[in-house]
Amino acid sequence: IDPDNLTALKNKGYSLIKLSKNAESIECYNKVLDIDPDNLTALKNKAYALKQLGKHEDALKCVQRTSDISKYKK
């Protein structure tokens, strides 16, 4: 995967979630967020993966970030 191809990284992360490989999916989403910190899809999916791992506080931070970005973009 091209390390700068955000679509490919997001798709890989989503596929890993579907395979219950949540920790690996978070790594993909972190790469996306390193390039595009306001990427709502990556933040939402990362929050889901974190929740699946029982990391509820970290998941909530991602959700709050999506809310902040959504308010800013209006």
All heavy atoms as a GROMACS GRO file, in nm:
protein
  584
    1ILE      N    1   0.086  -0.119   0.000
    1ILE     CA    2   0.000   0.000   0.000
    1ILE      C    3   0.089   0.123   0.000
    1ILE      O    4   0.183   0.133   0.078
    1ILE     CB    5  -0.092   0.002   0.123
    1ILE    CG1    6  -0.195  -0.110   0.113
    1ILE    CG2    7  -0.163   0.136   0.136
    1ILE    CD1    8  -0.288  -0.117   0.231
    2ASP      N    9   0.054   0.215  -0.087
    2ASP     CA   10   0.122   0.345  -0.089
    2ASP      C   11   0.098   0.412   0.046
    2ASP      O   12  -0.017   0.431   0.085
    2ASP     CB   13   0.065   0.428  -0.203
    2ASP     CG   14   0.120   0.569  -0.211
    2ASP    OD1   15   0.200   0.608  -0.124
    2ASP    OD2   16   0.081   0.641  -0.305
    3PRO      N   17   0.203   0.448   0.118
    3PRO     CA   18   0.185   0.504   0.252
    3PRO      C   19   0.113   0.638   0.255
    3PRO      O   20   0.069   0.681   0.361
    3PRO     CB   21   0.329   0.519   0.304
    3PRO     CG   22   0.414   0.519   0.183
    3PRO     CD   23   0.343   0.438   0.079
    4ASP      N   24   0.095   0.701   0.141
    4ASP     CA   25   0.023   0.828   0.137
    4ASP      C   26  -0.116   0.815   0.074
    4ASP      O   27  -0.185   0.915   0.056
    4ASP     CB   28   0.104   0.932   0.059
    4ASP     CG   29   0.233   0.969   0.131
    4ASP    OD1   30   0.233   0.967   0.256
    4ASP    OD2   31   0.332   0.998   0.063
    5ASN      N   32  -0.158   0.695   0.042
    5ASN     CA   33  -0.288   0.674  -0.018
    5ASN      C   34  -0.391   0.656   0.093
    5ASN      O   35  -0.409   0.547   0.148
    5ASN     CB   36  -0.285   0.552  -0.110
    5ASN     CG   37  -0.414   0.534  -0.186
    5ASN    OD1   38  -0.522   0.567  -0.138
    5ASN    ND2   39  -0.404   0.480  -0.306
    6LEU      N   40  -0.458   0.766   0.126
    6LEU     CA   41  -0.551   0.764   0.239
    6LEU      C   42  -0.667   0.668   0.217
    6LEU      O   43  -0.708   0.598   0.311
    6LEU     CB   44  -0.605   0.905   0.265
    6LEU     CG   45  -0.500   1.010   0.301
    6LEU    CD1   46  -0.568   1.144   0.330
    6LEU    CD2   47  -0.418   0.967   0.420
    7THR      N   48  -0.718   0.661   0.096
    7THR     CA   49  -0.830   0.570   0.068
    7THR      C   50  -0.789   0.426   0.090
    7THR      O   51  -0.862   0.348   0.154
    7THR     CB   52  -0.881   0.590  -0.076
    7THR    OG1   53  -0.924   0.726  -0.091
    7THR    CG2   54  -0.996   0.497  -0.107
    8ALA      N   55  -0.672   0.389   0.044
    8ALA     CA   56  -0.624   0.251   0.061
    8ALA      C   57  -0.603   0.220   0.210
    8ALA      O   58  -0.640   0.111   0.257
    8ALA     CB   59  -0.495   0.229  -0.016
    9LEU      N   60  -0.547   0.314   0.284
    9LEU     CA   61  -0.526   0.293   0.427
    9LEU      C   62  -0.657   0.280   0.502
    9LEU      O   63  -0.672   0.195   0.591
    9LEU     CB   64  -0.442   0.407   0.486
    9LEU     CG   65  -0.294   0.408   0.449
    9LEU    CD1   66  -0.230   0.540   0.489
    9LEU    CD2   67  -0.222   0.291   0.515
   10LYS      N   68  -0.755   0.364   0.467
   10LYS     CA   69  -0.886   0.354   0.532
   10LYS      C   70  -0.954   0.222   0.499
   10LYS      O   71  -1.013   0.158   0.587
   10LYS     CB   72  -0.976   0.471   0.492
   10LYS     CG   73  -0.935   0.603   0.555
   10LYS     CD   74  -1.036   0.714   0.528
   10LYS     CE   75  -1.037   0.753   0.382
   10LYS     NZ   76  -1.126   0.868   0.355
   11ASN      N   77  -0.943   0.179   0.374
   11ASN     CA   78  -1.003   0.051   0.334
   11ASN      C   79  -0.936  -0.066   0.406
   11ASN      O   80  -1.003  -0.160   0.448
   11ASN     CB   81  -0.996   0.033   0.184
   11ASN     CG   82  -1.092   0.123   0.110
   11ASN    OD1   83  -1.188   0.175   0.166
   11ASN    ND2   84  -1.065   0.146  -0.018
   12LYS      N   85  -0.805  -0.059   0.419
   12LYS     CA   86  -0.733  -0.164   0.491
   12LYS      C   87  -0.777  -0.167   0.637
   12LYS      O   88  -0.802  -0.274   0.693
   12LYS     CB   89  -0.582  -0.143   0.481
   12LYS     CG   90  -0.502  -0.251   0.551
   12LYS     CD   91  -0.352  -0.229   0.537
   12LYS     CE   92  -0.275  -0.337   0.613
   12LYS     NZ   93  -0.130  -0.314   0.608
   13GLY      N   94  -0.787  -0.049   0.697
   13GLY     CA   95  -0.831  -0.041   0.836
   13GLY      C   96  -0.970  -0.100   0.854
   13GLY      O   97  -0.996  -0.175   0.949
   14TYR      N   98  -1.061  -0.068   0.763
   14TYR     CA   99  -1.197  -0.121   0.770
   14TYR      C  100  -1.197  -0.273   0.755
   14TYR      O  101  -1.267  -0.344   0.828
   14TYR     CB  102  -1.284  -0.056   0.662
   14TYR     CG  103  -1.427  -0.101   0.668
   14TYR    CD1  104  -1.513  -0.052   0.766
   14TYR    CD2  105  -1.476  -0.194   0.576
   14TYR    CE1  106  -1.645  -0.094   0.771
   14TYR    CE2  107  -1.607  -0.236   0.581
   14TYR     CZ  108  -1.691  -0.186   0.679
   14TYR     OH  109  -1.821  -0.230   0.684
   15SER      N  110  -1.117  -0.323   0.662
   15SER     CA  111  -1.108  -0.468   0.642
   15SER      C  112  -1.056  -0.536   0.767
   15SER      O  113  -1.105  -0.644   0.805
   15SER     CB  114  -1.018  -0.501   0.523
   15SER     OG  115  -1.073  -0.450   0.404
   16LEU      N  116  -0.959  -0.474   0.831
   16LEU     CA  117  -0.904  -0.532   0.954
   16LEU      C  118  -1.008  -0.533   1.066
   16LEU      O  119  -1.014  -0.629   1.145
   16LEU     CB  120  -0.778  -0.456   0.996
   16LEU     CG  121  -0.657  -0.480   0.906
   16LEU    CD1  122  -0.548  -0.376   0.933
   16LEU    CD2  123  -0.602  -0.621   0.924
   17ILE      N  124  -1.091  -0.430   1.073
   17ILE     CA  125  -1.200  -0.430   1.172
   17ILE      C  126  -1.293  -0.548   1.146
   17ILE      O  127  -1.332  -0.619   1.239
   17ILE     CB  128  -1.278  -0.297   1.169
   17ILE    CG1  129  -1.199  -0.186   1.238
   17ILE    CG2  130  -1.415  -0.313   1.237
   17ILE    CD1  131  -1.262  -0.049   1.230
   18LYS      N  132  -1.328  -0.568   1.020
   18LYS     CA  133  -1.418  -0.679   0.985
   18LYS      C  134  -1.358  -0.815   1.022
   18LYS      O  135  -1.431  -0.910   1.047
   18LYS     CB  136  -1.451  -0.676   0.836
   18LYS     CG  137  -1.542  -0.564   0.797
   18LYS     CD  138  -1.674  -0.580   0.868
   18LYS     CE  139  -1.783  -0.499   0.808
   18LYS     NZ  140  -1.909  -0.514   0.880
   19LEU      N  141  -1.225  -0.822   1.025
   19LEU     CA  142  -1.155  -0.945   1.063
   19LEU      C  143  -1.128  -0.951   1.213
   19LEU      O  144  -1.056  -1.040   1.260
   19LEU     CB  145  -1.024  -0.957   0.986
   19LEU     CG  146  -1.036  -0.974   0.835
   19LEU    CD1  147  -0.900  -0.959   0.768
   19LEU    CD2  148  -1.098  -1.111   0.802
   20SER      N  149  -1.182  -0.855   1.288
   20SER     CA  150  -1.162  -0.843   1.433
   20SER      C  151  -1.015  -0.820   1.469
   20SER      O  152  -0.970  -0.860   1.576
   20SER     CB  153  -1.217  -0.965   1.507
   20SER     OG  154  -1.356  -0.974   1.488
   21LYS      N  155  -0.942  -0.756   1.380
   21LYS     CA  156  -0.803  -0.720   1.406
   21LYS      C  157  -0.798  -0.570   1.437
   21LYS      O  158  -0.743  -0.490   1.361
   21LYS     CB  159  -0.715  -0.756   1.287
   21LYS     CG  160  -0.709  -0.905   1.262
   21LYS     CD  161  -0.616  -0.940   1.149
   21LYS     CE  162  -0.609  -1.091   1.134
   21LYS     NZ  163  -0.508  -1.131   1.036
   22ASN      N  164  -0.861  -0.536   1.549
   22ASN     CA  165  -0.882  -0.396   1.582
   22ASN      C  166  -0.753  -0.320   1.609
   22ASN      O  167  -0.740  -0.205   1.568
   22ASN     CB  168  -0.978  -0.385   1.701
   22ASN     CG  169  -1.115  -0.435   1.664
   22ASN    OD1  170  -1.179  -0.381   1.576
   22ASN    ND2  171  -1.160  -0.541   1.728
   23ALA      N  172  -0.658  -0.381   1.676
   23ALA     CA  173  -0.531  -0.313   1.704
   23ALA      C  174  -0.460  -0.278   1.573
   23ALA      O  175  -0.405  -0.168   1.560
   23ALA     CB  176  -0.443  -0.398   1.794
   24GLU      N  177  -0.461  -0.370   1.478
   24GLU     CA  178  -0.398  -0.344   1.349
   24GLU      C  179  -0.473  -0.236   1.271
   24GLU      O  180  -0.411  -0.154   1.202
   24GLU     CB  181  -0.390  -0.472   1.267
   24GLU     CG  182  -0.294  -0.574   1.324
   24GLU     CD  183  -0.297  -0.704   1.246
   24GLU    OE1  184  -0.276  -0.700   1.123
   24GLU    OE2  185  -0.320  -0.809   1.309
   25SER      N  186  -0.604  -0.236   1.284
   25SER     CA  187  -0.682  -0.134   1.214
   25SER      C  188  -0.651   0.005   1.269
   25SER      O  189  -0.642   0.101   1.194
   25SER     CB  190  -0.832  -0.162   1.222
   25SER     OG  191  -0.883  -0.135   1.350
   26ILE      N  192  -0.630   0.015   1.398
   26ILE     CA  193  -0.596   0.143   1.461
   26ILE      C  194  -0.464   0.196   1.404
   26ILE      O  195  -0.450   0.316   1.380
   26ILE     CB  196  -0.591   0.130   1.614
   26ILE    CG1  197  -0.734   0.106   1.667
   26ILE    CG2  198  -0.529   0.253   1.678
   26ILE    CD1  199  -0.739   0.062   1.812
   27GLU      N  200  -0.370   0.107   1.379
   27GLU     CA  201  -0.244   0.149   1.319
   27GLU      C  202  -0.268   0.214   1.182
   27GLU      O  203  -0.206   0.316   1.150
   27GLU     CB  204  -0.149   0.030   1.304
   27GLU     CG  205  -0.098  -0.024   1.437
   27GLU     CD  206  -0.013  -0.149   1.421
   27GLU    OE1  207   0.038  -0.175   1.311
   27GLU    OE2  208   0.001  -0.222   1.520
   28CYS      N  209  -0.356   0.156   1.103
   28CYS     CA  210  -0.389   0.214   0.971
   28CYS      C  211  -0.452   0.352   0.988
   28CYS      O  212  -0.415   0.447   0.919
   28CYS     CB  213  -0.484   0.124   0.895
   28CYS     SG  214  -0.408  -0.028   0.834
   29TYR      N  215  -0.547   0.361   1.079
   29TYR     CA  216  -0.614   0.489   1.100
   29TYR      C  217  -0.520   0.594   1.156
   29TYR      O  218  -0.530   0.712   1.122
   29TYR     CB  219  -0.738   0.472   1.188
   29TYR     CG  220  -0.844   0.390   1.119
   29TYR    CD1  221  -0.898   0.277   1.178
   29TYR    CD2  222  -0.889   0.424   0.992
   29TYR    CE1  223  -0.993   0.200   1.113
   29TYR    CE2  224  -0.984   0.348   0.926
   29TYR     CZ  225  -1.036   0.236   0.987
   29TYR     OH  226  -1.130   0.162   0.922
   30ASN      N  227  -0.424   0.553   1.238
   30ASN     CA  228  -0.324   0.648   1.288
   30ASN      C  229  -0.240   0.704   1.173
   30ASN      O  230  -0.206   0.822   1.172
   30ASN     CB  231  -0.235   0.584   1.393
   30ASN     CG  232  -0.305   0.570   1.526
   30ASN    OD1  233  -0.403   0.638   1.555
   30ASN    ND2  234  -0.255   0.480   1.609
   31LYS      N  235  -0.208   0.619   1.076
   31LYS     CA  236  -0.132   0.666   0.959
   31LYS      C  237  -0.213   0.768   0.881
   31LYS      O  238  -0.159   0.870   0.836
   31LYS     CB  239  -0.094   0.548   0.869
   31LYS     CG  240   0.012   0.459   0.929
   31LYS     CD  241   0.042   0.340   0.841
   31LYS     CE  242   0.139   0.244   0.908
   31LYS     NZ  243   0.163   0.124   0.826
   32VAL      N  244  -0.343   0.740   0.863
   32VAL     CA  245  -0.430   0.836   0.794
   32VAL      C  246  -0.431   0.968   0.870
   32VAL      O  247  -0.416   1.076   0.811
   32VAL     CB  248  -0.574   0.780   0.780
   32VAL    CG1  249  -0.668   0.887   0.727
   32VAL    CG2  250  -0.576   0.658   0.690
   33LEU      N  251  -0.448   0.960   1.002
   33LEU     CA  252  -0.459   1.080   1.083
   33LEU      C  253  -0.328   1.158   1.093
   33LEU      O  254  -0.329   1.279   1.114
   33LEU     CB  255  -0.514   1.044   1.221
   33LEU     CG  256  -0.658   0.991   1.218
   33LEU    CD1  257  -0.696   0.929   1.351
   33LEU    CD2  258  -0.755   1.101   1.178
   34ASP      N  259  -0.216   1.089   1.074
   34ASP     CA  260  -0.086   1.159   1.068
   34ASP      C  261  -0.083   1.250   0.946
   34ASP      O  262  -0.026   1.359   0.950
   34ASP     CB  263   0.030   1.059   1.060
   34ASP     CG  264   0.059   0.991   1.192
   34ASP    OD1  265   0.013   1.041   1.298
   34ASP    OD2  266   0.129   0.888   1.191
   35ILE      N  267  -0.144   1.206   0.837
   35ILE     CA  268  -0.146   1.282   0.713
   35ILE      C  269  -0.260   1.383   0.712
   35ILE      O  270  -0.245   1.496   0.668
   35ILE     CB  271  -0.157   1.187   0.592
   35ILE    CG1  272  -0.035   1.094   0.586
   35ILE    CG2  273  -0.171   1.266   0.462
   35ILE    CD1  274  -0.050   0.976   0.492
   36ASP      N  275  -0.376   1.338   0.760
   36ASP     CA  276  -0.499   1.421   0.758
   36ASP      C  277  -0.567   1.413   0.895
   36ASP      O  278  -0.656   1.331   0.916
   36ASP     CB  279  -0.592   1.371   0.648
   36ASP     CG  280  -0.721   1.450   0.638
   36ASP    OD1  281  -0.735   1.554   0.707
   36ASP    OD2  282  -0.810   1.408   0.561
   37PRO      N  283  -0.524   1.497   0.990
   37PRO     CA  284  -0.576   1.489   1.128
   37PRO      C  285  -0.726   1.511   1.141
   37PRO      O  286  -0.785   1.475   1.242
   37PRO     CB  287  -0.500   1.599   1.201
   37PRO     CG  288  -0.387   1.637   1.115
   37PRO     CD  289  -0.424   1.600   0.975
   38ASP      N  290  -0.790   1.569   1.039
   38ASP     CA  291  -0.933   1.597   1.044
   38ASP      C  292  -1.016   1.497   0.964
   38ASP      O  293  -1.131   1.525   0.931
   38ASP     CB  294  -0.961   1.739   0.993
   38ASP     CG  295  -0.902   1.846   1.083
   38ASP    OD1  296  -0.870   1.815   1.199
   38ASP    OD2  297  -0.888   1.959   1.036
   39ASN      N  298  -0.961   1.382   0.936
   39ASN     CA  299  -1.032   1.283   0.855
   39ASN      C  300  -1.140   1.216   0.942
   39ASN      O  301  -1.109   1.135   1.030
   39ASN     CB  302  -0.934   1.180   0.801
   39ASN     CG  303  -0.997   1.092   0.698
   39ASN    OD1  304  -1.088   1.016   0.728
   39ASN    ND2  305  -0.949   1.103   0.574
   40LEU      N  306  -1.265   1.253   0.916
   40LEU     CA  307  -1.375   1.206   0.999
   40LEU      C  308  -1.395   1.054   0.992
   40LEU      O  309  -1.421   0.990   1.093
   40LEU     CB  310  -1.504   1.277   0.959
   40LEU     CG  311  -1.508   1.427   0.990
   40LEU    CD1  312  -1.634   1.489   0.932
   40LEU    CD2  313  -1.501   1.451   1.140
   41THR      N  314  -1.380   0.997   0.874
   41THR     CA  315  -1.397   0.852   0.860
   41THR      C  316  -1.296   0.778   0.945
   41THR      O  317  -1.329   0.683   1.016
   41THR     CB  318  -1.386   0.810   0.713
   41THR    OG1  319  -1.487   0.878   0.638
   41THR    CG2  320  -1.402   0.660   0.696
   42ALA      N  321  -1.171   0.820   0.937
   42ALA     CA  322  -1.066   0.753   1.015
   42ALA      C  323  -1.092   0.768   1.165
   42ALA      O  324  -1.074   0.672   1.241
   42ALA     CB  325  -0.929   0.810   0.978
   43LEU      N  326  -1.133   0.886   1.206
   43LEU     CA  327  -1.161   0.907   1.349
   43LEU      C  328  -1.278   0.821   1.396
   43LEU      O  329  -1.271   0.760   1.504
   43LEU     CB  330  -1.191   1.055   1.376
   43LEU     CG  331  -1.070   1.146   1.379
   43LEU    CD1  332  -1.113   1.292   1.370
   43LEU    CD2  333  -0.988   1.123   1.506
   44LYS      N  334  -1.384   0.814   1.319
   44LYS     CA  335  -1.501   0.734   1.358
   44LYS      C  336  -1.466   0.585   1.364
   44LYS      O  337  -1.503   0.516   1.459
   44LYS     CB  338  -1.616   0.757   1.261
   44LYS     CG  339  -1.678   0.893   1.272
   44LYS     CD  340  -1.784   0.913   1.164
   44LYS     CE  341  -1.835   1.055   1.163
   44LYS     NZ  342  -1.931   1.078   1.054
   45ASN      N  343  -1.395   0.538   1.263
   45ASN     CA  344  -1.360   0.397   1.261
   45ASN      C  345  -1.257   0.363   1.369
   45ASN      O  346  -1.262   0.255   1.428
   45ASN     CB  347  -1.310   0.356   1.123
   45ASN     CG  348  -1.421   0.354   1.020
   45ASN    OD1  349  -1.539   0.361   1.055
   45ASN    ND2  350  -1.385   0.346   0.895
   46LYS      N  351  -1.166   0.455   1.395
   46LYS     CA  352  -1.070   0.434   1.504
   46LYS      C  353  -1.144   0.426   1.637
   46LYS      O  354  -1.113   0.341   1.721
   46LYS     CB  355  -0.967   0.546   1.506
   46LYS     CG  356  -0.864   0.529   1.616
   46LYS     CD  357  -0.762   0.642   1.616
   46LYS     CE  358  -0.667   0.629   1.734
   46LYS     NZ  359  -0.568   0.738   1.738
   47ALA      N  360  -1.244   0.512   1.656
   47ALA     CA  361  -1.323   0.509   1.779
   47ALA      C  362  -1.391   0.373   1.795
   47ALA      O  363  -1.392   0.316   1.905
   47ALA     CB  364  -1.426   0.621   1.778
   48TYR      N  365  -1.446   0.322   1.687
   48TYR     CA  366  -1.512   0.191   1.691
   48TYR      C  367  -1.411   0.082   1.731
   48TYR      O  368  -1.440  -0.001   1.818
   48TYR     CB  369  -1.576   0.158   1.557
   48TYR     CG  370  -1.637   0.021   1.555
   48TYR    CD1  371  -1.764   0.000   1.606
   48TYR    CD2  372  -1.567  -0.089   1.505
   48TYR    CE1  373  -1.821  -0.127   1.608
   48TYR    CE2  374  -1.623  -0.216   1.506
   48TYR     CZ  375  -1.749  -0.234   1.557
   48TYR     OH  376  -1.804  -0.360   1.560
   49ALA      N  377  -1.295   0.082   1.668
   49ALA     CA  378  -1.194  -0.019   1.698
   49ALA      C  379  -1.147  -0.009   1.843
   49ALA      O  380  -1.130  -0.111   1.911
   49ALA     CB  381  -1.076  -0.005   1.602
   50LEU      N  382  -1.129   0.113   1.891
   50LEU     CA  383  -1.089   0.132   2.030
   50LEU      C  384  -1.196   0.079   2.125
   50LEU      O  385  -1.166   0.014   2.226
   50LEU     CB  386  -1.063   0.280   2.058
   50LEU     CG  387  -0.934   0.337   1.998
   50LEU    CD1  388  -0.938   0.490   1.999
   50LEU    CD2  389  -0.812   0.286   2.075
   51LYS      N  390  -1.322   0.106   2.093
   51LYS     CA  391  -1.433   0.057   2.175
   51LYS      C  392  -1.432  -0.096   2.180
   51LYS      O  393  -1.451  -0.156   2.285
   51LYS     CB  394  -1.565   0.107   2.120
   51LYS     CG  395  -1.686   0.062   2.198
   51LYS     CD  396  -1.814   0.118   2.136
   51LYS     CE  397  -1.935   0.056   2.200
   51LYS     NZ  398  -1.987  -0.057   2.125
   52GLN      N  399  -1.407  -0.158   2.065
   52GLN     CA  400  -1.403  -0.304   2.059
   52GLN      C  401  -1.291  -0.361   2.147
   52GLN      O  402  -1.303  -0.472   2.197
   52GLN     CB  403  -1.386  -0.352   1.915
   52GLN     CG  404  -1.503  -0.321   1.825
   52GLN     CD  405  -1.633  -0.381   1.876
   52GLN    OE1  406  -1.719  -0.310   1.925
   52GLN    NE2  407  -1.646  -0.509   1.865
   53LEU      N  408  -1.186  -0.283   2.164
   53LEU     CA  409  -1.074  -0.326   2.248
   53LEU      C  410  -1.095  -0.289   2.395
   53LEU      O  411  -1.008  -0.315   2.479
   53LEU     CB  412  -0.943  -0.263   2.198
   53LEU     CG  413  -0.894  -0.312   2.062
   53LEU    CD1  414  -0.775  -0.231   2.016
   53LEU    CD2  415  -0.858  -0.461   2.069
   54GLY      N  416  -1.208  -0.226   2.425
   54GLY     CA  417  -1.237  -0.187   2.563
   54GLY      C  418  -1.171  -0.058   2.606
   54GLY      O  419  -1.168  -0.025   2.724
   55LYS      N  420  -1.119   0.016   2.510
   55LYS     CA  421  -1.052   0.143   2.539
   55LYS      C  422  -1.153   0.257   2.522
   55LYS      O  423  -1.143   0.338   2.431
   55LYS     CB  424  -0.930   0.160   2.449
   55LYS     CG  425  -0.826   0.053   2.473
   55LYS     CD  426  -0.704   0.073   2.386
   55LYS     CE  427  -0.600  -0.034   2.417
   55LYS     NZ  428  -0.477  -0.013   2.341
   56HIS      N  429  -1.249   0.260   2.612
   56HIS     CA  430  -1.363   0.350   2.598
   56HIS      C  431  -1.325   0.497   2.608
   56HIS      O  432  -1.380   0.580   2.535
   56HIS     CB  433  -1.470   0.313   2.701
   56HIS     CG  434  -1.526   0.176   2.678
   56HIS    ND1  435  -1.482   0.068   2.749
   56HIS    CD2  436  -1.616   0.130   2.588
   56HIS    CE1  437  -1.545  -0.040   2.706
   56HIS    NE2  438  -1.627  -0.006   2.608
   57GLU      N  439  -1.234   0.531   2.696
   57GLU     CA  440  -1.195   0.673   2.709
   57GLU      C  441  -1.126   0.723   2.582
   57GLU      O  442  -1.153   0.834   2.536
   57GLU     CB  443  -1.104   0.692   2.831
   57GLU     CG  444  -1.180   0.684   2.961
   57GLU     CD  445  -1.093   0.714   3.081
   57GLU    OE1  446  -0.997   0.793   3.068
   57GLU    OE2  447  -1.121   0.657   3.188
   58ASP      N  448  -1.039   0.641   2.524
   58ASP     CA  449  -0.973   0.679   2.400
   58ASP      C  450  -1.074   0.688   2.285
   58ASP      O  451  -1.065   0.778   2.201
   58ASP     CB  452  -0.862   0.579   2.364
   58ASP     CG  453  -0.745   0.585   2.460
   58ASP    OD1  454  -0.723   0.692   2.520
   58ASP    OD2  455  -0.675   0.484   2.474
   59ALA      N  456  -1.170   0.596   2.285
   59ALA     CA  457  -1.275   0.600   2.182
   59ALA      C  458  -1.356   0.729   2.194
   59ALA      O  459  -1.386   0.794   2.093
   59ALA     CB  460  -1.366   0.478   2.196
   60LEU      N  461  -1.389   0.766   2.317
   60LEU     CA  462  -1.465   0.888   2.340
   60LEU      C  463  -1.389   1.011   2.291
   60LEU      O  464  -1.449   1.103   2.233
   60LEU     CB  465  -1.502   0.902   2.487
   60LEU     CG  466  -1.587   1.021   2.525
   60LEU    CD1  467  -1.718   1.022   2.448
   60LEU    CD2  468  -1.613   1.022   2.674
   61LYS      N  469  -1.258   1.013   2.310
   61LYS     CA  470  -1.177   1.126   2.261
   61LYS      C  471  -1.188   1.138   2.108
   61LYS      O  472  -1.197   1.249   2.055
   61LYS     CB  473  -1.031   1.109   2.301
   61LYS     CG  474  -1.006   1.129   2.449
   61LYS     CD  475  -0.861   1.103   2.484
   61LYS     CE  476  -0.841   1.106   2.634
   61LYS     NZ  477  -0.704   1.068   2.673
   62CYS      N  478  -1.188   1.027   2.039
   62CYS     CA  479  -1.203   1.030   1.892
   62CYS      C  480  -1.340   1.083   1.853
   62CYS      O  481  -1.352   1.163   1.761
   62CYS     CB  482  -1.182   0.891   1.833
   62CYS     SG  483  -1.012   0.834   1.834
   63VAL      N  484  -1.442   1.038   1.924
   63VAL     CA  485  -1.578   1.083   1.895
   63VAL      C  486  -1.590   1.233   1.920
   63VAL      O  487  -1.649   1.306   1.840
   63VAL     CB  488  -1.681   1.003   1.977
   63VAL    CG1  489  -1.820   1.064   1.965
   63VAL    CG2  490  -1.682   0.857   1.935
   64GLN      N  491  -1.533   1.279   2.031
   64GLN     CA  492  -1.537   1.422   2.061
   64GLN      C  493  -1.464   1.502   1.954
   64GLN      O  494  -1.508   1.610   1.915
   64GLN     CB  495  -1.477   1.449   2.199
   64GLN     CG  496  -1.565   1.401   2.311
   64GLN     CD  497  -1.498   1.406   2.447
   64GLN    OE1  498  -1.376   1.400   2.458
   64GLN    NE2  499  -1.579   1.412   2.552
   65ARG      N  500  -1.354   1.448   1.904
   65ARG     CA  501  -1.278   1.516   1.798
   65ARG      C  502  -1.363   1.527   1.672
   65ARG      O  503  -1.363   1.631   1.606
   65ARG     CB  504  -1.149   1.439   1.771
   65ARG     CG  505  -1.066   1.494   1.659
   65ARG     CD  506  -0.971   1.603   1.703
   65ARG     NE  507  -0.889   1.642   1.591
   65ARG     CZ  508  -0.896   1.763   1.534
   65ARG    NH1  509  -0.973   1.856   1.584
   65ARG    NH2  510  -0.820   1.791   1.431
   66THR      N  511  -1.437   1.422   1.638
   66THR     CA  512  -1.522   1.429   1.519
   66THR      C  513  -1.629   1.536   1.537
   66THR      O  514  -1.660   1.609   1.444
   66THR     CB  515  -1.591   1.294   1.486
   66THR    OG1  516  -1.676   1.256   1.591
   66THR    CG2  517  -1.490   1.186   1.458
   67SER      N  518  -1.680   1.546   1.657
   67SER     CA  519  -1.782   1.649   1.685
   67SER      C  520  -1.723   1.789   1.670
   67SER      O  521  -1.784   1.877   1.610
   67SER     CB  522  -1.838   1.629   1.826
   67SER     OG  523  -1.929   1.730   1.858
   68ASP      N  524  -1.603   1.807   1.723
   68ASP     CA  525  -1.535   1.938   1.712
   68ASP      C  526  -1.510   1.974   1.566
   68ASP      O  527  -1.532   2.088   1.526
   68ASP     CB  528  -1.403   1.937   1.788
   68ASP     CG  529  -1.420   1.926   1.939
   68ASP    OD1  530  -1.532   1.950   1.988
   68ASP    OD2  531  -1.321   1.891   2.006
   69ILE      N  532  -1.465   1.878   1.488
   69ILE     CA  533  -1.435   1.903   1.346
   69ILE      C  534  -1.564   1.936   1.272
   69ILE      O  535  -1.568   2.029   1.192
   69ILE     CB  536  -1.366   1.781   1.283
   69ILE    CG1  537  -1.225   1.764   1.342
   69ILE    CG2  538  -1.357   1.796   1.131
   69ILE    CD1  539  -1.161   1.630   1.310
   70SER      N  540  -1.670   1.861   1.301
   70SER     CA  541  -1.798   1.885   1.233
   70SER      C  542  -1.850   2.025   1.261
   70SER      O  543  -1.902   2.091   1.172
   70SER     CB  544  -1.900   1.781   1.277
   70SER     OG  545  -1.862   1.652   1.234
   71LYS      N  546  -1.836   2.071   1.384
   71LYS     CA  547  -1.880   2.206   1.420
   71LYS      C  548  -1.798   2.310   1.347
   71LYS      O  549  -1.850   2.411   1.299
   71LYS     CB  550  -1.869   2.227   1.570
   71LYS     CG  551  -1.970   2.154   1.651
   71LYS     CD  552  -1.947   2.175   1.799
   71LYS     CE  553  -2.035   2.086   1.882
   71LYS     NZ  554  -2.006   2.098   2.025
   72TYR      N  555  -1.668   2.287   1.337
   72TYR     CA  556  -1.577   2.380   1.273
   72TYR      C  557  -1.603   2.391   1.123
   72TYR      O  558  -1.595   2.499   1.065
   72TYR     CB  559  -1.432   2.339   1.298
   72TYR     CG  560  -1.331   2.420   1.225
   72TYR    CD1  561  -1.299   2.549   1.266
   72TYR    CD2  562  -1.265   2.370   1.113
   72TYR    CE1  563  -1.206   2.625   1.199
   72TYR    CE2  564  -1.173   2.445   1.045
   72TYR     CZ  565  -1.143   2.573   1.088
   72TYR     OH  566  -1.050   2.649   1.020
   73LYS      N  567  -1.638   2.280   1.060
   73LYS     CA  568  -1.656   2.278   0.915
   73LYS      C  569  -1.789   2.336   0.870
   73LYS      O  570  -1.811   2.355   0.753
   73LYS     CB  571  -1.642   2.135   0.862
   73LYS     CG  572  -1.498   2.087   0.864
   73LYS     CD  573  -1.483   1.955   0.796
   73LYS     CE  574  -1.337   1.917   0.786
   73LYS     NZ  575  -1.316   1.796   0.711
   74LYS      N  576  -1.879   2.365   0.963
   74LYS     CA  577  -2.010   2.420   0.925
   74LYS      C  578  -2.000   2.563   0.884
   74LYS      O  579  -1.920   2.639   0.910
   74LYS     CB  580  -2.108   2.408   1.041
   74LYS     CG  581  -2.157   2.266   1.057
   74LYS     CD  582  -2.262   2.260   1.164
   74LYS     CE  583  -2.313   2.118   1.177
   74LYS     NZ  584  -2.413   2.105   1.277
   0.00000   0.00000   0.00000
